[in-house]
Amino acid sequence: MHQPSCRMNDDEYQLLARAAAACNMSIASYLARAALKAARNLDRTAAEIAGEREMLKELFDLRIALNRIGNNLNQVAAALNSDEPAPQATAILAAVDRISLRVDAFLRRYLDGERPAA
């Protein structure tokens, strides 16, 4: 077995750690899988790789936003079930609408074969 190593700054490491966590993988497993995938497909252009990176970033951002909205919806439901007012309900539903539009736009770009610019 070989154990290659690499160096990165704090920002790069944090980005790698977040990506690995989002995939429920260890940092080492994520790094190995990503590196091997890239090595097996050397014909890909830098633009394709950058577009994929942007696509994954948008998916991760959408996931985080949806998790926050889900937490807020749970708080509204708890308040309403306790006969308490939930004035934030309107704002949360508006956030759901905004995220829904982002998901739709993302899917249209992806299904149309467009990739966001890096």
N, CA, C and O atoms as a GROMACS GRO file, in nm:
protein
  472
    1MET      N    1   0.084  -0.119   0.000
    1MET     CA    2   0.000   0.000   0.000
    1MET      C    3   0.089   0.125   0.000
    1MET      O    4   0.192   0.130   0.067
    2HIS      N    5   0.047   0.222  -0.075
    2HIS     CA    6   0.116   0.350  -0.081
    2HIS      C    7   0.032   0.455  -0.010
    2HIS      O    8  -0.091   0.446  -0.008
    3GLN      N    9   0.097   0.552   0.049
    3GLN     CA   10   0.027   0.657   0.119
    3GLN      C   11   0.084   0.792   0.076
    3GLN      O   12   0.169   0.848   0.145
    4PRO      N   13   0.036   0.845  -0.038
    4PRO     CA   14   0.085   0.975  -0.083
    4PRO      C   15   0.035   1.085   0.010
    4PRO      O   16  -0.064   1.068   0.080
    5SER      N   17   0.105   1.196   0.010
    5SER     CA   18   0.062   1.309   0.092
    5SER      C   19   0.063   1.435   0.007
    5SER      O   20   0.125   1.440  -0.100
    6CYS      N   21  -0.005   1.535   0.054
    6CYS     CA   22  -0.007   1.664  -0.016
    6CYS      C   23  -0.016   1.776   0.086
    6CYS      O   24  -0.051   1.753   0.202
    7ARG      N   25   0.014   1.893   0.043
    7ARG     CA   26   0.007   2.011   0.130
    7ARG      C   27  -0.101   2.104   0.077
    7ARG      O   28  -0.122   2.115  -0.044
    8MET      N   29  -0.171   2.171   0.170
    8MET     CA   30  -0.271   2.270   0.132
    8MET      C   31  -0.282   2.371   0.244
    8MET      O   32  -0.248   2.344   0.359
    9ASN      N   33  -0.332   2.489   0.207
    9ASN     CA   34  -0.349   2.591   0.310
    9ASN      C   35  -0.478   2.564   0.389
    9ASN      O   36  -0.553   2.472   0.357
   10ASP      N   37  -0.502   2.644   0.492
   10ASP     CA   38  -0.618   2.622   0.579
   10ASP      C   39  -0.750   2.628   0.503
   10ASP      O   40  -0.839   2.545   0.526
   11ASP      N   41  -0.764   2.725   0.413
   11ASP     CA   42  -0.889   2.738   0.337
   11ASP      C   43  -0.913   2.616   0.249
   11ASP      O   44  -1.024   2.565   0.241
   12GLU      N   45  -0.808   2.570   0.184
   12GLU     CA   46  -0.821   2.452   0.098
   12GLU      C   47  -0.858   2.328   0.181
   12GLU      O   48  -0.941   2.248   0.140
   13TYR      N   49  -0.795   2.315   0.297
   13TYR     CA   50  -0.823   2.200   0.382
   13TYR      C   51  -0.969   2.204   0.433
   13TYR      O   52  -1.036   2.101   0.436
   14GLN      N   53  -1.015   2.321   0.471
   14GLN     CA   54  -1.153   2.334   0.519
   14GLN      C   55  -1.252   2.302   0.407
   14GLN      O   56  -1.355   2.237   0.432
   15LEU      N   57  -1.223   2.345   0.286
   15LEU     CA   58  -1.308   2.313   0.171
   15LEU      C   59  -1.312   2.162   0.150
   15LEU      O   60  -1.418   2.104   0.127
   16LEU      N   61  -1.196   2.099   0.157
   16LEU     CA   62  -1.187   1.954   0.142
   16LEU      C   63  -1.264   1.884   0.254
   16LEU      O   64  -1.336   1.787   0.228
   17ALA      N   65  -1.249   1.930   0.375
   17ALA     CA   66  -1.318   1.868   0.489
   17ALA      C   67  -1.470   1.880   0.476
   17ALA      O   68  -1.542   1.785   0.505
   18ARG      N   69  -1.518   1.997   0.432
   18ARG     CA   70  -1.663   2.015   0.413
   18ARG      C   71  -1.715   1.924   0.303
   18ARG      O   72  -1.821   1.863   0.316
   19ALA      N   73  -1.640   1.914   0.194
   19ALA     CA   74  -1.684   1.828   0.083
   19ALA      C   75  -1.688   1.682   0.127
   19ALA      O   76  -1.783   1.611   0.093
   20ALA      N   77  -1.588   1.638   0.200
   20ALA     CA   78  -1.585   1.499   0.247
   20ALA      C   79  -1.701   1.474   0.343
   20ALA      O   80  -1.766   1.370   0.334
   21ALA      N   81  -1.727   1.567   0.433
   21ALA     CA   82  -1.838   1.551   0.528
   21ALA      C   83  -1.971   1.546   0.455
   21ALA      O   84  -2.059   1.468   0.491
   22ALA      N   85  -1.987   1.630   0.354
   22ALA     CA   86  -2.113   1.632   0.278
   22ALA      C   87  -2.136   1.499   0.207
   22ALA      O   88  -2.251   1.462   0.180
   23CYS      N   89  -2.030   1.428   0.177
   23CYS     CA   90  -2.041   1.296   0.111
   23CYS      C   91  -2.035   1.182   0.212
   23CYS      O   92  -2.033   1.065   0.173
   24ASN      N   93  -2.032   1.215   0.340
   24ASN     CA   94  -2.020   1.114   0.447
   24ASN      C   95  -1.898   1.026   0.427
   24ASN      O   96  -1.904   0.903   0.441
   25MET      N   97  -1.786   1.090   0.393
   25MET     CA   98  -1.661   1.018   0.371
   25MET      C   99  -1.552   1.078   0.458
   25MET      O  100  -1.561   1.193   0.500
   26SER      N  101  -1.451   0.998   0.486
   26SER     CA  102  -1.333   1.054   0.553
   26SER      C  103  -1.261   1.143   0.451
   26SER      O  104  -1.280   1.131   0.330
   27ILE      N  105  -1.178   1.231   0.504
   27ILE     CA  106  -1.102   1.320   0.414
   27ILE      C  107  -1.010   1.237   0.325
   27ILE      O  108  -0.999   1.264   0.205
   28ALA      N  109  -0.945   1.137   0.381
   28ALA     CA  110  -0.854   1.053   0.302
   28ALA      C  111  -0.928   0.980   0.192
   28ALA      O  112  -0.881   0.974   0.078
   29SER      N  113  -1.045   0.923   0.224
   29SER     CA  114  -1.123   0.851   0.122
   29SER      C  115  -1.170   0.945   0.013
   29SER      O  116  -1.164   0.912  -0.106
   30TYR      N  117  -1.218   1.062   0.054
   30TYR     CA  118  -1.267   1.160  -0.044
   30TYR      C  119  -1.154   1.203  -0.136
   30TYR      O  120  -1.171   1.210  -0.258
   31LEU      N  121  -1.039   1.233  -0.078
   31LEU     CA  122  -0.924   1.278  -0.156
   31LEU      C  123  -0.879   1.169  -0.253
   31LEU      O  124  -0.850   1.197  -0.369
   32ALA      N  125  -0.872   1.045  -0.206
   32ALA     CA  126  -0.830   0.935  -0.293
   32ALA      C  127  -0.929   0.915  -0.406
   32ALA      O  128  -0.889   0.899  -0.522
   33ARG      N  129  -1.058   0.915  -0.375
   33ARG     CA  130  -1.160   0.893  -0.478
   33ARG      C  131  -1.156   1.005  -0.583
   33ARG      O  132  -1.162   0.978  -0.703
   34ALA      N  133  -1.145   1.130  -0.538
   34ALA     CA  134  -1.142   1.243  -0.632
   34ALA      C  135  -1.017   1.238  -0.720
   34ALA      O  136  -1.024   1.261  -0.840
   35ALA      N  137  -0.903   1.207  -0.659
   35ALA     CA  138  -0.779   1.203  -0.736
   35ALA      C  139  -0.781   1.088  -0.838
   35ALA      O  140  -0.739   1.107  -0.952
   36LEU      N  141  -0.830   0.972  -0.797
   36LEU     CA  142  -0.836   0.859  -0.890
   36LEU      C  143  -0.934   0.884  -1.003
   36LEU      O  144  -0.910   0.845  -1.118
   37LYS      N  145  -1.045   0.949  -0.972
   37LYS     CA  146  -1.142   0.981  -1.077
   37LYS      C  147  -1.079   1.075  -1.180
   37LYS      O  148  -1.095   1.055  -1.301
   38ALA      N  149  -1.008   1.175  -1.133
   38ALA     CA  150  -0.940   1.268  -1.224
   38ALA      C  151  -0.831   1.197  -1.305
   38ALA      O  152  -0.817   1.222  -1.424
   39ALA      N  153  -0.756   1.109  -1.241
   39ALA     CA  154  -0.647   1.040  -1.309
   39ALA      C  155  -0.698   0.944  -1.416
   39ALA      O  156  -0.630   0.921  -1.516
   40ARG      N  157  -0.815   0.889  -1.397
   40ARG     CA  158  -0.871   0.795  -1.494
   40ARG      C  159  -0.930   0.864  -1.616
   40ARG      O  160  -0.958   0.800  -1.717
   41ASN      N  161  -0.948   0.995  -1.608
   41ASN     CA  162  -1.011   1.067  -1.718
   41ASN      C  163  -0.928   1.191  -1.750
   41ASN      O  164  -0.971   1.303  -1.722
   42LEU      N  165  -0.812   1.172  -1.808
   42LEU     CA  166  -0.722   1.284  -1.837
   42LEU      C  167  -0.766   1.366  -1.957
   42LEU      O  168  -0.707   1.471  -1.984
   43ASP      N  169  -0.868   1.321  -2.029
   43ASP     CA  170  -0.915   1.395  -2.146
   43ASP      C  171  -1.007   1.511  -2.109
   43ASP      O  172  -1.037   1.596  -2.193
   44ARG      N  173  -1.050   1.516  -1.986
   44ARG     CA  174  -1.138   1.625  -1.945
   44ARG      C  175  -1.062   1.757  -1.946
   44ARG      O  176  -0.944   1.762  -1.911
   45THR      N  177  -1.130   1.861  -1.985
   45THR     CA  178  -1.066   1.993  -1.988
   45THR      C  179  -1.079   2.060  -1.852
   45THR      O  180  -1.163   2.022  -1.770
   46ALA      N  181  -0.997   2.158  -1.830
   46ALA     CA  182  -1.004   2.234  -1.706
   46ALA      C  183  -1.141   2.301  -1.691
   46ALA      O  184  -1.193   2.312  -1.580
   47ALA      N  185  -1.200   2.344  -1.802
   47ALA     CA  186  -1.332   2.408  -1.798
   47ALA      C  187  -1.439   2.310  -1.752
   47ALA      O  188  -1.529   2.346  -1.676
   48GLU      N  189  -1.430   2.185  -1.797
   48GLU     CA  190  -1.527   2.084  -1.755
   48GLU      C  191  -1.514   2.057  -1.605
   48GLU      O  192  -1.614   2.046  -1.534
   49ILE      N  193  -1.392   2.047  -1.559
   49ILE     CA  194  -1.369   2.022  -1.417
   49ILE      C  195  -1.418   2.140  -1.334
   49ILE      O  196  -1.480   2.121  -1.230
   50ALA      N  197  -1.390   2.261  -1.379
   50ALA     CA  198  -1.436   2.380  -1.307
   50ALA      C  199  -1.588   2.387  -1.306
   50ALA      O  200  -1.648   2.424  -1.204
   51GLY      N  201  -1.651   2.351  -1.418
   51GLY     CA  202  -1.797   2.351  -1.423
   51GLY      C  203  -1.857   2.251  -1.326
   51GLY      O  204  -1.958   2.278  -1.261
   52GLU      N  205  -1.794   2.135  -1.318
   52GLU     CA  206  -1.841   2.033  -1.224
   52GLU      C  207  -1.824   2.080  -1.080
   52GLU      O  208  -1.910   2.056  -0.995
   53ARG      N  209  -1.714   2.147  -1.053
   53ARG     CA  210  -1.690   2.201  -0.919
   53ARG      C  211  -1.798   2.302  -0.883
   53ARG      O  212  -1.850   2.302  -0.772
   54GLU      N  213  -1.831   2.389  -0.977
   54GLU     CA  214  -1.938   2.487  -0.952
   54GLU      C  215  -2.072   2.419  -0.928
   54GLU      O  216  -2.148   2.459  -0.841
   55MET      N  217  -2.099   2.314  -1.005
   55MET     CA  218  -2.224   2.241  -0.991
   55MET      C  219  -2.231   2.178  -0.851
   55MET      O  220  -2.334   2.187  -0.784
   56LEU      N  221  -2.123   2.115  -0.806
   56LEU     CA  222  -2.121   2.053  -0.675
   56LEU      C  223  -2.133   2.157  -0.564
   56LEU      O  224  -2.201   2.134  -0.464
   57LYS      N  225  -2.069   2.272  -0.582
   57LYS     CA  226  -2.080   2.379  -0.482
   57LYS      C  227  -2.224   2.424  -0.470
   57LYS      O  228  -2.274   2.443  -0.358
   58GLU      N  229  -2.292   2.442  -0.582
   58GLU     CA  230  -2.433   2.484  -0.578
   58GLU      C  231  -2.519   2.378  -0.509
   58GLU      O  232  -2.607   2.413  -0.431
   59LEU      N  233  -2.494   2.251  -0.537
   59LEU     CA  234  -2.569   2.145  -0.470
   59LEU      C  235  -2.545   2.147  -0.319
   59LEU      O  236  -2.640   2.134  -0.242
   60PHE      N  237  -2.421   2.162  -0.277
   60PHE     CA  238  -2.392   2.169  -0.135
   60PHE      C  239  -2.458   2.291  -0.071
   60PHE      O  240  -2.513   2.281   0.039
   61ASP      N  241  -2.452   2.406  -0.140
   61ASP     CA  242  -2.516   2.527  -0.088
   61ASP      C  243  -2.668   2.509  -0.075
   61ASP      O  244  -2.728   2.553   0.022
   62LEU      N  245  -2.728   2.444  -0.175
   62LEU     CA  246  -2.872   2.417  -0.169
   62LEU      C  247  -2.906   2.324  -0.054
   62LEU      O  248  -3.006   2.343   0.016
   63ARG      N  249  -2.823   2.224  -0.034
   63ARG     CA  250  -2.847   2.131   0.077
   63ARG      C  251  -2.843   2.203   0.211
   63ARG      O  252  -2.928   2.179   0.296
   64ILE      N  253  -2.746   2.289   0.231
   64ILE     CA  254  -2.736   2.366   0.355
   64ILE      C  255  -2.858   2.454   0.373
   64ILE      O  256  -2.914   2.461   0.482
   65ALA      N  257  -2.899   2.522   0.266
   65ALA     CA  258  -3.016   2.610   0.274
   65ALA      C  259  -3.141   2.531   0.308
   65ALA      O  260  -3.222   2.575   0.389
   66LEU      N  261  -3.157   2.415   0.247
   66LEU     CA  262  -3.275   2.332   0.275
   66LEU      C  263  -3.273   2.281   0.419
   66LEU      O  264  -3.378   2.272   0.482
   67ASN      N  265  -3.157   2.246   0.470
   67ASN     CA  266  -3.148   2.204   0.610
   67ASN      C  267  -3.189   2.316   0.704
   67ASN      O  268  -3.260   2.291   0.802
   68ARG      N  269  -3.145   2.436   0.677
   68ARG     CA  270  -3.182   2.552   0.762
   68ARG      C  271  -3.333   2.575   0.758
   68ARG      O  272  -3.396   2.598   0.861
   69ILE      N  273  -3.388   2.569   0.639
   69ILE     CA  274  -3.533   2.590   0.625
   69ILE      C  275  -3.609   2.478   0.698
   69ILE      O  276  -3.710   2.504   0.764
   70GLY      N  277  -3.560   2.356   0.687
   70GLY     CA  278  -3.625   2.245   0.758
   70GLY      C  279  -3.624   2.267   0.908
   70GLY      O  280  -3.724   2.241   0.975
   71ASN      N  281  -3.513   2.315   0.962
   71ASN     CA  282  -3.506   2.346   1.105
   71ASN      C  283  -3.606   2.456   1.141
   71ASN      O  284  -3.675   2.447   1.243
   72ASN      N  285  -3.614   2.558   1.057
   72ASN     CA  286  -3.708   2.667   1.084
   72ASN      C  287  -3.852   2.619   1.076
   72ASN      O  288  -3.936   2.659   1.157
   73LEU      N  289  -3.882   2.532   0.980
   73LEU     CA  290  -4.018   2.478   0.970
   73LEU      C  291  -4.053   2.395   1.093
   73LEU      O  292  -4.167   2.398   1.140
   74ASN      N  293  -3.957   2.322   1.145
   74ASN     CA  294  -3.982   2.246   1.268
   74ASN      C  295  -4.014   2.338   1.385
   74ASN      O  296  -4.099   2.306   1.467
   75GLN      N  297  -3.945   2.451   1.392
   75GLN     CA  298  -3.972   2.548   1.499
   75GLN      C  299  -4.112   2.607   1.484
   75GLN      O  300  -4.182   2.626   1.583
   76VAL      N  301  -4.153   2.636   1.361
   76VAL     CA  302  -4.287   2.689   1.338
   76VAL      C  303  -4.391   2.585   1.376
   76VAL      O  304  -4.490   2.617   1.443
   77ALA      N  305  -4.370   2.461   1.335
   77ALA     CA  306  -4.465   2.354   1.368
   77ALA      C  307  -4.476   2.336   1.519
   77ALA      O  308  -4.585   2.320   1.572
   78ALA      N  309  -4.363   2.340   1.589
   78ALA     CA  310  -4.365   2.327   1.735
   78ALA      C  311  -4.443   2.441   1.798
   78ALA      O  312  -4.522   2.419   1.891
   79ALA      N  313  -4.421   2.562   1.749
   79ALA     CA  314  -4.494   2.678   1.803
   79ALA      C  315  -4.644   2.664   1.778
   79ALA      O  316  -4.724   2.686   1.870
   80LEU      N  317  -4.681   2.630   1.657
   80LEU     CA  318  -4.824   2.617   1.624
   80LEU      C  319  -4.890   2.504   1.702
   80LEU      O  320  -5.005   2.516   1.743
   81ASN      N  321  -4.816   2.394   1.724
   81ASN     CA  322  -4.871   2.282   1.801
   81ASN      C  323  -4.887   2.318   1.949
   81ASN      O  324  -4.963   2.253   2.020
   82SER      N  325  -4.816   2.420   1.994
   82SER     CA  326  -4.827   2.466   2.133
   82SER      C  327  -4.920   2.586   2.144
   82SER      O  328  -4.923   2.654   2.247
   83ASP      N  329  -4.996   2.613   2.038
   83ASP     CA  330  -5.086   2.728   2.033
   83ASP      C  331  -5.014   2.861   2.054
   83ASP      O  332  -5.072   2.956   2.106
   84GLU      N  333  -4.886   2.866   2.014
   84GLU     CA  334  -4.810   2.991   2.020
   84GLU      C  335  -4.811   3.054   1.882
   84GLU      O  336  -4.825   2.984   1.781
   85PRO      N  337  -4.795   3.186   1.876
   85PRO     CA  338  -4.788   3.251   1.744
   85PRO      C  339  -4.658   3.214   1.673
   85PRO      O  340  -4.556   3.187   1.737
   86ALA      N  341  -4.662   3.212   1.542
   86ALA     CA  342  -4.544   3.183   1.461
   86ALA      C  343  -4.533   3.288   1.350
   86ALA      O  344  -4.558   3.258   1.234
   87PRO      N  345  -4.496   3.411   1.389
   87PRO     CA  346  -4.491   3.519   1.290
   87PRO      C  347  -4.387   3.496   1.180
   87PRO      O  348  -4.396   3.557   1.074
   88GLN      N  349  -4.288   3.410   1.205
   88GLN     CA  350  -4.183   3.385   1.106
   88GLN      C  351  -4.228   3.290   0.996
   88GLN      O  352  -4.153   3.266   0.902
   89ALA      N  353  -4.349   3.235   1.007
   89ALA     CA  354  -4.396   3.136   0.909
   89ALA      C  355  -4.397   3.192   0.767
   89ALA      O  356  -4.357   3.123   0.674
   90THR      N  357  -4.442   3.315   0.750
   90THR     CA  358  -4.448   3.374   0.616
   90THR      C  359  -4.308   3.388   0.556
   90THR      O  360  -4.288   3.359   0.438
   91ALA      N  361  -4.213   3.431   0.636
   91ALA     CA  362  -4.076   3.447   0.586
   91ALA      C  363  -4.016   3.310   0.550
   91ALA      O  364  -3.943   3.299   0.452
   92ILE      N  365  -4.047   3.208   0.628
   92ILE     CA  366  -3.993   3.075   0.600
   92ILE      C  367  -4.052   3.020   0.471
   92ILE      O  368  -3.981   2.961   0.390
   93LEU      N  369  -4.182   3.040   0.450
   93LEU     CA  370  -4.244   2.994   0.326
   93LEU      C  371  -4.187   3.068   0.205
   93LEU      O  372  -4.171   3.010   0.097
   94ALA      N  373  -4.156   3.196   0.222
   94ALA     CA  374  -4.092   3.272   0.114
   94ALA      C  375  -3.953   3.214   0.085
   94ALA      O  376  -3.912   3.206  -0.031
   95ALA      N  377  -3.882   3.175   0.189
   95ALA     CA  378  -3.750   3.113   0.169
   95ALA      C  379  -3.763   2.980   0.095
   95ALA      O  380  -3.680   2.948   0.011
   96VAL      N  381  -3.867   2.904   0.126
   96VAL     CA  382  -3.892   2.779   0.054
   96VAL      C  383  -3.913   2.808  -0.094
   96VAL      O  384  -3.860   2.737  -0.180
   97ASP      N  385  -3.990   2.911  -0.124
   97ASP     CA  386  -4.013   2.949  -0.265
   97ASP      C  387  -3.882   2.987  -0.334
   97ASP      O  388  -3.859   2.948  -0.448
   98ARG      N  389  -3.797   3.064  -0.265
   98ARG     CA  390  -3.669   3.106  -0.325
   98ARG      C  391  -3.579   2.986  -0.354
   98ARG      O  392  -3.519   2.976  -0.460
   99ILE      N  393  -3.571   2.895  -0.259
   99ILE     CA  394  -3.489   2.776  -0.277
   99ILE      C  395  -3.545   2.690  -0.390
   99ILE      O  396  -3.470   2.633  -0.470
  100SER      N  397  -3.677   2.680  -0.396
  100SER     CA  398  -3.740   2.603  -0.503
  100SER      C  399  -3.702   2.660  -0.640
  100SER      O  400  -3.674   2.584  -0.732
  101LEU      N  401  -3.700   2.791  -0.653
  101LEU     CA  402  -3.660   2.854  -0.778
  101LEU      C  403  -3.513   2.826  -0.810
  101LEU      O  404  -3.477   2.803  -0.925
  102ARG      N  405  -3.427   2.827  -0.707
  102ARG     CA  406  -3.285   2.796  -0.728
  102ARG      C  407  -3.267   2.652  -0.775
  102ARG      O  408  -3.187   2.625  -0.864
  103VAL      N  409  -3.342   2.560  -0.714
  103VAL     CA  410  -3.334   2.420  -0.754
  103VAL      C  411  -3.380   2.404  -0.898
  103VAL      O  412  -3.316   2.335  -0.977
  104ASP      N  413  -3.492   2.469  -0.933
  104ASP     CA  414  -3.542   2.462  -1.070
  104ASP      C  415  -3.440   2.516  -1.170
  104ASP      O  416  -3.415   2.454  -1.273
  105ALA      N  417  -3.380   2.630  -1.138
  105ALA     CA  418  -3.281   2.691  -1.228
  105ALA      C  419  -3.159   2.600  -1.241
  105ALA      O  420  -3.106   2.582  -1.351
  106PHE      N  421  -3.116   2.544  -1.130
  106PHE     CA  422  -3.002   2.452  -1.134
  106PHE      C  423  -3.032   2.332  -1.223
  106PHE      O  424  -2.950   2.295  -1.307
  107LEU      N  425  -3.148   2.272  -1.205
  107LEU     CA  426  -3.184   2.155  -1.284
  107LEU      C  427  -3.196   2.188  -1.432
  107LEU      O  428  -3.155   2.109  -1.517
  108ARG      N  429  -3.252   2.305  -1.464
  108ARG     CA  430  -3.261   2.345  -1.605
  108ARG      C  431  -3.122   2.357  -1.666
  108ARG      O  432  -3.097   2.308  -1.776
  109ARG      N  433  -3.030   2.424  -1.594
  109ARG     CA  434  -2.893   2.438  -1.645
  109ARG      C  435  -2.828   2.302  -1.663
  109ARG      O  436  -2.765   2.276  -1.766
  110TYR      N  437  -2.843   2.216  -1.564
  110TYR     CA  438  -2.780   2.085  -1.569
  110TYR      C  439  -2.838   1.999  -1.680
  110TYR      O  440  -2.763   1.937  -1.756
  111LEU      N  441  -2.970   1.993  -1.691
  111LEU     CA  442  -3.033   1.910  -1.792
  111LEU      C  443  -3.013   1.963  -1.933
  111LEU      O  444  -3.014   1.887  -2.029
  112ASP      N  445  -2.994   2.094  -1.945
  112ASP     CA  446  -2.967   2.152  -2.076
  112ASP      C  447  -2.820   2.138  -2.115
  112ASP      O  448  -2.780   2.180  -2.223
  113GLY      N  449  -2.740   2.079  -2.026
  113GLY     CA  450  -2.599   2.058  -2.057
  113GLY      C  451  -2.511   2.178  -2.034
  113GLY      O  452  -2.393   2.176  -2.068
  114GLU      N  453  -2.567   2.283  -1.976
  114GLU     CA  454  -2.486   2.401  -1.947
  114GLU      C  455  -2.413   2.379  -1.816
  114GLU      O  456  -2.464   2.312  -1.726
  115ARG      N  457  -2.296   2.435  -1.806
  115ARG     CA  458  -2.220   2.430  -1.683
  115ARG      C  459  -2.188   2.573  -1.645
  115ARG      O  460  -2.148   2.653  -1.730
  116PRO      N  461  -2.205   2.606  -1.517
  116PRO     CA  462  -2.172   2.742  -1.475
  116PRO      C  463  -2.025   2.772  -1.501
  116PRO      O  464  -1.940   2.684  -1.495
  117ALA      N  465  -1.996   2.896  -1.529
  117ALA     CA  466  -1.857   2.936  -1.553
  117ALA      C  467  -1.782   2.930  -1.421
  117ALA      O  468  -1.840   2.951  -1.314
  118ALA      N  469  -1.656   2.901  -1.429
  118ALA     CA  470  -1.573   2.892  -1.308
  118ALA      C  471  -1.537   3.030  -1.258
  118ALA      O  472  -1.468   3.043  -1.157
   0.00000   0.00000   0.00000
